[in-house]
Amino acid sequence: MSHDRRHPPTEPEQYYPRQESARSRRTDLRERPSSRSSDAYAPQFDGGPPWDGASPQDGPPRDGGPYRDAAPRQPGPRAQRRAARRRAQMRRRRVLALAVLVILVGSVAGLLLRSPSSPTETAAGPSAPGPAPSASVSAKAAAAPDPSGATTATVESTGVPETGPGTFAYAGGTGKVLGTAGTLRKYQIAVEDESGQNAAAFATAVEKILGDSRSWIAGGKTKFQRVPKGSSHEFVIYLATPATSEKMCAAGGLHTERYTSCRISGQVIINLARWLTAIPDYNAPLDVYQAYAINHEVGHQLGLYHEACPGRGQTAPVMQQQTYGLKGCVANSWPYIDGKRYTGPPIP
């Protein structure tokens, strides 16, 4: 067989499958009808609508986020113990802070309300000279200032002179012996000049107190007798203004802050302001406090020390520092009650 050179021979026709392009496949898919619904893969719920794309209530969302309504994670035992320890520490800190606050408030209140420091016995200070004794007046006059008194002394708001010249007038004459048995103890009476008080009146008031059957003579171990200036004596009972009494007590090592009376060796020093006004909340007449002041300081002269209140509502011992408050006890002037020595717990 001859062939035309212009038309070369061809291979037998073979069948090759049709190669579809990606574009034709996409077109074919769009045109091809779907055999299942578009919601075939949507989750279905019994009796509920089809899934709307949101996360179900009991499962996580599709993006892996947290459960929408899942219960909070509970801490383990170790975490719970740490939390309990932290709470206990916070409670302890609050209690400690409260305690410190209470202590600070109490300390400040104590400093504001603190009375002057209490006196103790020390060596005697110098004796104070004075002019000749003045005329005698009634004992009642010792409880009120003399209108013709101080001209140069400083006067407190209560009408009591705060300061004086530091010189003293002595009660003249010799008093009767007080008591029937025991050691005779002689004393002198001196009142500061320009204090508005009279030495003889003060002497009468003191004799009445020391001669009472409830005073120190009731024990049968002590007798008292007042003697004039210049006579042999064991001690002097002074009535001095607050400023002078502070100086006299300080000479013996005591600091009364011009408030209390004191006793140093050979000297019983009665604060004029306390003698005339007593103390707040004493809840007893003035003469009761005056008898207490004399018996208390003379008790120190006899060698006795301070005692405490035995209990709320009970009678205060005369050696209790009643000037600093009764501490729940009832005011009392006397060392002997119903013929018996009345005491309280000793203060070390």
VONUBA-793759 format. One record per residue (C-alpha): residue number from 0; residue in three letters; x, y, z. Coordinates in Angstrom, 2 decimals. Example, Ala and Ser with C-alpha at 12.3 -4.5 7.8 and 13.67 -1.06 7.14 Angstrom:
2
+-----+-----+---------+---------+---------+
|   i |  aa |       X |       Y |       Z |
+-----+-----+---------+---------+---------+
|   0 | ala |   12.30 |   -4.50 |    7.80 |
|   1 | ser |   13.67 |   -1.06 |    7.14 |
+-----+-----+---------+---------+---------+
***
This chain:
348
+-----+-----+---------+---------+---------+
|   i |  aa |       X |       Y |       Z |
+-----+-----+---------+---------+---------+
|   0 | met |    0.00 |    0.00 |    0.00 |
|   1 | ser |    1.33 |    3.27 |   -0.96 |
|   2 | his |    1.02 |    6.26 |    1.24 |
|   3 | asp |    0.73 |    9.81 |    0.45 |
|   4 | arg |    3.76 |   11.59 |    1.70 |
|   5 | arg |    1.59 |   14.54 |    2.54 |
|   6 | his |   -0.52 |   12.46 |    4.81 |
|   7 | pro |    1.61 |   10.19 |    6.96 |
|   8 | pro |    0.03 |    7.10 |    8.42 |
|   9 | thr |   -1.65 |    7.36 |   11.82 |
|  10 | glu |   -1.86 |    5.01 |   14.74 |
|  11 | pro |   -5.04 |    3.13 |   15.33 |
|  12 | glu |   -7.48 |    5.24 |   17.28 |
|  13 | gln |   -7.44 |    4.47 |   20.97 |
|  14 | tyr |   -9.82 |    5.56 |   23.78 |
|  15 | tyr |   -8.42 |    7.76 |   26.60 |
|  16 | pro |  -10.59 |    8.75 |   29.42 |
|  17 | arg |  -11.65 |   12.36 |   29.55 |
|  18 | gln |   -9.57 |   14.45 |   31.99 |
|  19 | glu |  -11.85 |   16.78 |   33.84 |
|  20 | ser |  -10.53 |   20.08 |   34.97 |
|  21 | ala |  -11.02 |   21.41 |   38.47 |
|  22 | arg |  -13.31 |   24.09 |   37.11 |
|  23 | ser |  -15.52 |   21.58 |   35.35 |
|  24 | arg |  -15.70 |   19.48 |   38.51 |
|  25 | arg |  -16.85 |   22.48 |   40.54 |
|  26 | thr |  -19.41 |   23.29 |   37.95 |
|  27 | asp |  -20.55 |   19.70 |   37.92 |
|  28 | leu |  -20.91 |   19.61 |   41.66 |
|  29 | arg |  -23.00 |   22.77 |   41.66 |
|  30 | glu |  -25.27 |   21.37 |   39.05 |
|  31 | arg |  -25.43 |   17.88 |   40.54 |
|  32 | pro |  -28.46 |   17.45 |   42.74 |
|  33 | ser |  -27.76 |   16.55 |   46.40 |
|  34 | ser |  -28.95 |   13.21 |   47.57 |
|  35 | arg |  -29.28 |   14.33 |   51.25 |
|  36 | ser |  -30.50 |   17.33 |   53.09 |
|  37 | ser |  -28.17 |   20.20 |   54.08 |
|  38 | asp |  -29.08 |   19.57 |   57.67 |
|  39 | ala |  -28.13 |   15.93 |   57.60 |
|  40 | tyr |  -25.05 |   16.51 |   59.69 |
|  41 | ala |  -26.62 |   18.97 |   62.14 |
|  42 | pro |  -27.09 |   17.49 |   65.59 |
|  43 | gln |  -30.64 |   16.66 |   66.41 |
|  44 | phe |  -32.28 |   16.79 |   69.87 |
|  45 | asp |  -35.30 |   14.89 |   71.00 |
|  46 | gly |  -38.21 |   17.19 |   70.68 |
|  47 | gly |  -36.04 |   20.27 |   70.05 |
|  48 | pro |  -35.13 |   22.40 |   67.06 |
|  49 | pro |  -32.08 |   21.61 |   64.93 |
|  50 | trp |  -28.70 |   22.78 |   66.11 |
|  51 | asp |  -28.23 |   26.47 |   65.38 |
|  52 | gly |  -24.45 |   26.49 |   65.50 |
|  53 | ala |  -24.18 |   27.44 |   69.19 |
|  54 | ser |  -22.59 |   25.20 |   71.81 |
|  55 | pro |  -24.93 |   22.86 |   73.60 |
|  56 | gln |  -25.53 |   23.47 |   77.32 |
|  57 | asp |  -23.79 |   20.28 |   78.35 |
|  58 | gly |  -20.72 |   20.40 |   76.18 |
|  59 | pro |  -17.89 |   22.61 |   75.02 |
|  60 | pro |  -18.15 |   24.89 |   71.99 |
|  61 | arg |  -16.62 |   23.85 |   68.69 |
|  62 | asp |  -13.63 |   26.16 |   69.17 |
|  63 | gly |  -12.46 |   24.20 |   72.25 |
|  64 | gly |  -13.45 |   26.97 |   74.77 |
|  65 | pro |  -14.63 |   26.32 |   78.32 |
|  66 | tyr |  -17.96 |   24.84 |   79.23 |
|  67 | arg |  -20.60 |   27.48 |   79.14 |
|  68 | asp |  -22.46 |   26.35 |   82.29 |
|  69 | ala |  -19.93 |   23.89 |   83.71 |
|  70 | ala |  -19.59 |   23.72 |   87.54 |
|  71 | pro |  -16.51 |   25.58 |   88.97 |
|  72 | arg |  -13.51 |   23.47 |   89.69 |
|  73 | gln |  -13.23 |   22.49 |   93.34 |
|  74 | pro |   -9.83 |   22.97 |   95.03 |
|  75 | gly |   -7.98 |   19.90 |   96.20 |
|  76 | pro |   -7.31 |   19.00 |   99.84 |
|  77 | arg |   -3.91 |   20.66 |   99.85 |
|  78 | ala |   -5.30 |   23.91 |   98.48 |
|  79 | gln |   -8.11 |   23.78 |  101.02 |
|  80 | arg |   -5.57 |   23.37 |  103.85 |
|  81 | arg |   -3.55 |   26.32 |  102.59 |
|  82 | ala |   -6.69 |   28.46 |  102.41 |
|  83 | ala |   -7.66 |   27.42 |  105.95 |
|  84 | arg |   -4.18 |   28.34 |  107.21 |
|  85 | arg |   -4.41 |   31.73 |  105.53 |
|  86 | arg |   -7.81 |   32.38 |  107.09 |
|  87 | ala |   -6.46 |   31.39 |  110.55 |
|  88 | gln |   -3.47 |   33.70 |  110.10 |
|  89 | met |   -5.76 |   36.58 |  109.16 |
|  90 | arg |   -7.90 |   35.94 |  112.24 |
|  91 | arg |   -4.83 |   35.87 |  114.48 |
|  92 | arg |   -3.57 |   39.10 |  112.97 |
|  93 | arg |   -6.92 |   40.79 |  113.52 |
|  94 | val |   -7.05 |   39.62 |  117.15 |
|  95 | leu |   -3.46 |   40.78 |  117.73 |
|  96 | ala |   -4.16 |   44.17 |  116.17 |
|  97 | leu |   -7.27 |   44.56 |  118.34 |
|  98 | ala |   -5.31 |   43.60 |  121.46 |
|  99 | val |   -2.58 |   46.12 |  120.67 |
| 100 | leu |   -5.21 |   48.81 |  120.09 |
| 101 | val |   -6.88 |   48.04 |  123.43 |
| 102 | ile |   -3.52 |   48.16 |  125.23 |
| 103 | leu |   -2.64 |   51.50 |  123.62 |
| 104 | val |   -6.03 |   53.01 |  124.48 |
| 105 | gly |   -5.76 |   51.69 |  128.05 |
| 106 | ser |   -2.24 |   53.09 |  128.41 |
| 107 | val |   -3.28 |   56.52 |  127.16 |
| 108 | ala |   -6.35 |   56.52 |  129.43 |
| 109 | gly |   -4.19 |   55.42 |  132.37 |
| 110 | leu |   -1.74 |   58.27 |  131.73 |
| 111 | leu |   -4.56 |   60.79 |  131.50 |
| 112 | leu |   -6.35 |   59.57 |  134.61 |
| 113 | arg |   -3.29 |   58.57 |  136.62 |
| 114 | ser |   -3.06 |   60.13 |  140.03 |
| 115 | pro |    0.32 |   61.34 |  141.26 |
| 116 | ser |    2.80 |   58.67 |  142.29 |
| 117 | ser |    2.19 |   57.17 |  145.71 |
| 118 | pro |    4.53 |   58.14 |  148.54 |
| 119 | thr |    6.83 |   55.73 |  150.35 |
| 120 | glu |    8.87 |   56.16 |  153.49 |
| 121 | thr |   12.34 |   57.62 |  153.18 |
| 122 | ala |   14.79 |   59.67 |  155.25 |
| 123 | ala |   13.53 |   62.81 |  156.93 |
| 124 | gly |   13.73 |   66.21 |  155.27 |
| 125 | pro |   14.62 |   69.48 |  156.96 |
| 126 | ser |   12.40 |   70.88 |  159.69 |
| 127 | ala |   10.48 |   74.04 |  158.92 |
| 128 | pro |   10.62 |   76.91 |  161.44 |
| 129 | gly |    7.58 |   79.06 |  162.19 |
| 130 | pro |    6.37 |   82.07 |  164.19 |
| 131 | ala |    4.73 |   82.05 |  167.60 |
| 132 | pro |    1.42 |   80.17 |  167.96 |
| 133 | ser |   -1.84 |   81.96 |  167.27 |
| 134 | ala |   -5.06 |   82.05 |  169.27 |
| 135 | ser |   -7.34 |   79.03 |  169.52 |
| 136 | val |  -10.52 |   78.71 |  167.47 |
| 137 | ser |  -13.12 |   75.99 |  167.10 |
| 138 | ala |  -12.30 |   72.71 |  165.35 |
| 139 | lys |  -14.94 |   73.43 |  162.73 |
| 140 | ala |  -12.89 |   76.39 |  161.49 |
| 141 | ala |  -10.19 |   73.98 |  160.31 |
| 142 | ala |  -12.46 |   72.81 |  157.49 |
| 143 | ala |  -12.91 |   76.26 |  155.88 |
| 144 | pro |  -10.47 |   78.97 |  154.72 |
| 145 | asp |  -10.06 |   82.06 |  156.89 |
| 146 | pro |  -11.40 |   85.09 |  154.96 |
| 147 | ser |   -8.66 |   87.22 |  156.52 |
| 148 | gly |   -5.96 |   84.78 |  155.37 |
| 149 | ala |   -3.60 |   84.64 |  152.40 |
| 150 | thr |   -2.67 |   87.83 |  150.63 |
| 151 | thr |    0.34 |   86.63 |  148.61 |
| 152 | ala |   -0.51 |   82.94 |  148.11 |
| 153 | thr |   -1.71 |   81.56 |  144.80 |
| 154 | val |   -5.30 |   80.31 |  145.08 |
| 155 | glu |   -6.72 |   77.25 |  143.28 |
| 156 | ser |  -10.07 |   77.35 |  141.49 |
| 157 | thr |  -11.51 |   75.54 |  144.53 |
| 158 | gly |  -10.55 |   78.48 |  146.75 |
| 159 | val |   -7.66 |   76.58 |  148.36 |
| 160 | pro |   -4.28 |   78.36 |  148.34 |
| 161 | glu |   -1.92 |   76.52 |  146.01 |
| 162 | thr |    1.30 |   78.03 |  147.34 |
| 163 | gly |    2.54 |   79.62 |  150.53 |
| 164 | pro |    5.69 |   81.13 |  152.03 |
| 165 | gly |    6.94 |   77.85 |  153.48 |
| 166 | thr |    6.93 |   79.15 |  157.06 |
| 167 | phe |    4.77 |   77.63 |  159.78 |
| 168 | ala |    2.83 |   78.59 |  162.90 |
| 169 | tyr |    2.89 |   76.03 |  165.73 |
| 170 | ala |    0.07 |   75.21 |  168.08 |
| 171 | gly |    0.95 |   76.27 |  171.62 |
| 172 | gly |    0.41 |   74.50 |  174.89 |
| 173 | thr |    0.49 |   70.85 |  175.85 |
| 174 | gly |   -2.40 |   68.59 |  175.06 |
| 175 | lys |   -3.77 |   65.80 |  177.19 |
| 176 | val |   -2.48 |   62.26 |  176.89 |
| 177 | leu |   -4.55 |   60.25 |  174.41 |
| 178 | gly |   -4.84 |   56.56 |  175.23 |
| 179 | thr |   -4.33 |   54.52 |  178.37 |
| 180 | ala |   -1.48 |   52.14 |  177.63 |
| 181 | gly |    1.57 |   51.68 |  175.45 |
| 182 | thr |    4.41 |   53.89 |  174.32 |
| 183 | leu |    3.85 |   57.63 |  174.67 |
| 184 | arg |    4.53 |   59.38 |  171.35 |
| 185 | lys |    4.78 |   63.15 |  171.48 |
| 186 | tyr |    4.03 |   65.28 |  168.45 |
| 187 | gln |    3.80 |   68.94 |  167.42 |
| 188 | ile |    1.25 |   70.71 |  165.21 |
| 189 | ala |    2.31 |   73.25 |  162.56 |
| 190 | val |    0.21 |   75.12 |  159.96 |
| 191 | glu |    1.69 |   77.03 |  157.01 |
| 192 | asp |    1.43 |   80.80 |  157.17 |
| 193 | glu |   -0.96 |   82.53 |  154.76 |
| 194 | ser |   -2.85 |   79.29 |  154.21 |
| 195 | gly |   -6.04 |   80.63 |  155.75 |
| 196 | gln |   -5.89 |   77.99 |  158.50 |
| 197 | asn |   -5.30 |   78.25 |  162.23 |
| 198 | ala |   -2.77 |   76.09 |  164.05 |
| 199 | ala |   -4.87 |   75.77 |  167.21 |
| 200 | ala |   -7.97 |   74.72 |  165.23 |
| 201 | phe |   -5.98 |   72.13 |  163.31 |
| 202 | ala |   -4.48 |   70.86 |  166.59 |
| 203 | thr |   -7.97 |   70.40 |  168.06 |
| 204 | ala |   -9.13 |   68.44 |  165.00 |
| 205 | val |   -6.06 |   66.17 |  165.13 |
| 206 | glu |   -6.47 |   65.50 |  168.86 |
| 207 | lys |  -10.08 |   64.53 |  168.30 |
| 208 | ile |   -9.04 |   62.01 |  165.63 |
| 209 | leu |   -6.09 |   60.46 |  167.47 |
| 210 | gly |   -8.06 |   60.32 |  170.74 |
| 211 | asp |  -11.00 |   58.42 |  169.19 |
| 212 | ser |  -11.56 |   54.91 |  170.55 |
| 213 | arg |  -11.30 |   53.58 |  166.97 |
| 214 | ser |   -7.90 |   55.19 |  166.33 |
| 215 | trp |   -4.43 |   53.77 |  167.06 |
| 216 | ile |   -4.86 |   54.04 |  170.84 |
| 217 | ala |   -7.47 |   51.24 |  170.69 |
| 218 | gly |   -4.72 |   48.64 |  170.43 |
| 219 | gly |   -3.33 |   49.50 |  173.88 |
| 220 | lys |    0.20 |   49.83 |  172.48 |
| 221 | thr |    0.35 |   53.55 |  171.72 |
| 222 | lys |   -0.45 |   56.83 |  173.46 |
| 223 | phe |   -0.22 |   60.32 |  171.96 |
| 224 | gln |    0.37 |   63.77 |  173.40 |
| 225 | arg |    0.71 |   67.11 |  171.64 |
| 226 | val |    3.57 |   69.34 |  172.84 |
| 227 | pro |    4.52 |   72.92 |  171.90 |
| 228 | lys |    7.36 |   74.06 |  169.68 |
| 229 | gly |   10.73 |   73.60 |  171.33 |
| 230 | ser |    9.68 |   70.57 |  173.34 |
| 231 | ser |   11.07 |   67.10 |  172.85 |
| 232 | his |    8.95 |   65.25 |  170.33 |
| 233 | glu |    8.91 |   62.26 |  168.00 |
| 234 | phe |    7.24 |   63.81 |  164.96 |
| 235 | val |    5.48 |   66.93 |  163.64 |
| 236 | ile |    2.13 |   66.99 |  161.87 |
| 237 | tyr |    2.21 |   69.75 |  159.22 |
| 238 | leu |   -0.70 |   71.28 |  157.32 |
| 239 | ala |    0.88 |   72.72 |  154.16 |
| 240 | thr |   -0.24 |   74.13 |  150.82 |
| 241 | pro |    0.11 |   71.79 |  147.82 |
| 242 | ala |    3.29 |   73.44 |  146.53 |
| 243 | thr |    4.97 |   73.49 |  149.95 |
| 244 | ser |    3.91 |   69.93 |  150.77 |
| 245 | glu |    5.41 |   68.76 |  147.46 |
| 246 | lys |    8.74 |   70.42 |  148.30 |
| 247 | met |    8.79 |   68.93 |  151.79 |
| 248 | cys |    7.93 |   65.43 |  150.58 |
| 249 | ala |   10.51 |   65.70 |  147.76 |
| 250 | ala |   13.18 |   66.45 |  150.36 |
| 251 | gly |   12.54 |   62.94 |  151.66 |
| 252 | gly |   12.58 |   61.40 |  148.15 |
| 253 | leu |    8.82 |   61.46 |  147.52 |
| 254 | his |    6.97 |   63.15 |  144.65 |
| 255 | thr |    3.30 |   63.81 |  145.34 |
| 256 | glu |    2.59 |   66.08 |  142.33 |
| 257 | arg |    1.00 |   68.53 |  144.82 |
| 258 | tyr |   -1.88 |   66.10 |  145.22 |
| 259 | thr |   -1.34 |   63.67 |  148.09 |
| 260 | ser |   -0.18 |   63.84 |  151.67 |
| 261 | cys |    2.94 |   61.98 |  152.73 |
| 262 | arg |    5.05 |   60.85 |  155.66 |
| 263 | ile |    8.81 |   61.07 |  155.82 |
| 264 | ser |   10.96 |   60.40 |  158.86 |
| 265 | gly |    9.69 |   62.53 |  161.76 |
| 266 | gln |    7.22 |   64.46 |  159.58 |
| 267 | val |    3.57 |   63.82 |  158.76 |
| 268 | ile |    2.69 |   66.27 |  155.96 |
| 269 | ile |   -1.01 |   66.83 |  155.22 |
| 270 | asn |   -1.86 |   68.42 |  151.86 |
| 271 | leu |   -4.10 |   71.45 |  152.47 |
| 272 | ala |   -6.20 |   70.83 |  149.33 |
| 273 | arg |   -6.97 |   67.26 |  150.41 |
| 274 | trp |   -7.74 |   68.39 |  153.97 |
| 275 | leu |  -10.27 |   70.95 |  152.74 |
| 276 | thr |  -11.81 |   69.17 |  149.73 |
| 277 | ala |  -11.06 |   65.42 |  150.11 |
| 278 | ile |  -11.11 |   63.56 |  146.75 |
| 279 | pro |  -13.71 |   63.02 |  144.01 |
| 280 | asp |  -16.11 |   60.10 |  144.45 |
| 281 | tyr |  -15.13 |   59.46 |  148.05 |
| 282 | asn |  -18.83 |   59.25 |  148.88 |
| 283 | ala |  -18.36 |   60.19 |  152.51 |
| 284 | pro |  -18.41 |   63.43 |  154.55 |
| 285 | leu |  -15.30 |   65.60 |  154.67 |
| 286 | asp |  -14.53 |   64.74 |  158.31 |
| 287 | val |  -14.36 |   61.05 |  157.35 |
| 288 | tyr |  -11.62 |   61.78 |  154.82 |
| 289 | gln |   -9.78 |   64.05 |  157.28 |
| 290 | ala |   -9.73 |   61.29 |  159.91 |
| 291 | tyr |   -8.49 |   58.85 |  157.25 |
| 292 | ala |   -5.66 |   61.20 |  156.20 |
| 293 | ile |   -4.40 |   61.62 |  159.78 |
| 294 | asn |   -4.70 |   57.95 |  160.75 |
| 295 | his |   -3.12 |   56.76 |  157.49 |
| 296 | glu |   -0.02 |   58.97 |  157.69 |
| 297 | val |    0.40 |   58.45 |  161.45 |
| 298 | gly |    0.12 |   54.72 |  160.73 |
| 299 | his |    3.22 |   55.09 |  158.54 |
| 300 | gln |    4.93 |   56.87 |  161.45 |
| 301 | leu |    4.13 |   53.80 |  163.56 |
| 302 | gly |    5.88 |   51.60 |  161.00 |
| 303 | leu |    2.91 |   50.27 |  159.02 |
| 304 | tyr |    2.74 |   49.80 |  155.25 |
| 305 | his |    0.07 |   49.95 |  152.57 |
| 306 | glu |   -2.76 |   47.45 |  152.32 |
| 307 | ala |   -5.20 |   46.62 |  149.53 |
| 308 | cys |   -8.98 |   46.63 |  149.30 |
| 309 | pro |  -10.13 |   43.16 |  150.45 |
| 310 | gly |  -13.03 |   43.03 |  148.00 |
| 311 | arg |  -15.73 |   45.01 |  146.27 |
| 312 | gly |  -18.28 |   46.40 |  148.70 |
| 313 | gln |  -16.13 |   45.71 |  151.76 |
| 314 | thr |  -14.73 |   48.30 |  154.16 |
| 315 | ala |  -11.47 |   49.90 |  153.06 |
| 316 | pro |   -8.52 |   49.40 |  155.45 |
| 317 | val |   -7.15 |   52.66 |  156.82 |
| 318 | met |   -3.75 |   51.76 |  155.35 |
| 319 | gln |   -5.26 |   51.47 |  151.87 |
| 320 | gln |   -4.30 |   54.39 |  149.64 |
| 321 | gln |   -7.82 |   55.73 |  149.55 |
| 322 | thr |   -6.67 |   59.04 |  148.07 |
| 323 | tyr |   -6.02 |   57.17 |  144.80 |
| 324 | gly |   -9.52 |   55.68 |  144.79 |
| 325 | leu |  -11.44 |   53.16 |  146.85 |
| 326 | lys |  -11.06 |   50.35 |  144.27 |
| 327 | gly |  -14.56 |   49.08 |  145.03 |
| 328 | cys |  -14.30 |   49.37 |  148.82 |
| 329 | val |  -16.29 |   51.63 |  151.14 |
| 330 | ala |  -14.58 |   54.64 |  152.73 |
| 331 | asn |  -13.21 |   54.08 |  156.24 |
| 332 | ser |  -11.21 |   56.30 |  158.60 |
| 333 | trp |  -10.30 |   53.93 |  161.42 |
| 334 | pro |   -7.75 |   51.19 |  162.06 |
| 335 | tyr |   -9.99 |   49.52 |  164.65 |
| 336 | ile |  -13.61 |   48.52 |  164.06 |
| 337 | asp |  -15.70 |   47.09 |  166.91 |
| 338 | gly |  -12.56 |   46.95 |  169.03 |
| 339 | lys |  -10.62 |   44.79 |  166.56 |
| 340 | arg |   -7.79 |   45.75 |  164.26 |
| 341 | tyr |   -9.13 |   45.88 |  160.70 |
| 342 | thr |   -6.63 |   45.19 |  157.91 |
| 343 | gly |   -6.51 |   44.30 |  154.24 |
| 344 | pro |   -4.16 |   42.23 |  152.11 |
| 345 | pro |   -0.60 |   43.58 |  152.36 |
| 346 | ile |    0.89 |   45.21 |  149.27 |
| 347 | pro |    4.43 |   43.94 |  148.62 |
+-----+-----+---------+---------+---------+
***
